[in-house]
Amino acid sequence: MHTINCSHDPVEVSSRGPLSRRRMLGLLAAGVAGSSLLPHLAAATSGPGAEDSRLDRFGLQLYTVRNALRTDIEGTLAAIAAIGISELEFAGYYDRDAAWWRALLTRHGLTAPSTHEALPDNDEGFEAIFDRANSMGHRLVLVPSSGAQYRGSVDNWKRLADRLNVGATRAKSAGLLFGYHNHDYEFTPVGDTTGYDVITSQTDTSLMKLELDVYWAVKAGQDPLAILGKWPGRVIACHVKDAGPAPGRQMVDVGAGTIDFRTILQKGRASGLAHYFIEHDNPIDPMASVRASAAAMKQY
């Protein structure tokens, strides 16, 4: 989204950190190591020298602060930048044009590498979406959810996969990356498979990227480490939001729940994960939630 300097390519991964830890993470990403390695991995990323492997940047999905943005965009972005967040993922533009947004982001030293855009009603609608993304300076366009018409059966999920393939192909022509963001319902069994398996297996693995929403995957009973290990280089962004204990799995601020983000994010960095957007769908106090989650992220 910019005249913003989008200096971080979405497919680059930091290579900082001791070689021994990176070697273990590489084994996990390749699916070579079993779960027995995880306790050792956790120790390696929290012991001496762990600070060398901390994230050098992280972002925010703006859906978290949507109510604040409706009343005070400039003040909200200033507060986000002051917290130490450097990247934004958009979920709407609040009737402002790209030039206005680019100037505001530049003023606060923010980049906007990613955006959520609903799947258009027909394939011709992709052109306007990609034009807007390029005007804003986004590099990654993500479909945030599937309509009900694409769920409930294997054939429905295959129709969604077909449309995602079209979007990914056209995004490439527009100089963009394209992908899909999961909730929990993609993991609901349909026949002998799931919607997520159909989406990932029936789309072009070289073009159609994935944004892993860690919370929704965990709520659905999935292992984020397994997803990262199965799709190295394809999962290039994630939503970092925490979950309380089973069975309720209440959504909570990052660091206040049960998800081992230190291990997940370290593995992700080794397997192609490049953007980490904190999010809370319905926080009581949005900015307090962002501050708490950002403080936790600075420890990872």
Summary of the structure (lengths in Angstrom):
residues: 300
radius of gyration: 18.5
end to end distance: 26.7
largest distance: 53.6
contacts: 1022
relative contact order: 0.16
helix: 46%
strand: 15%
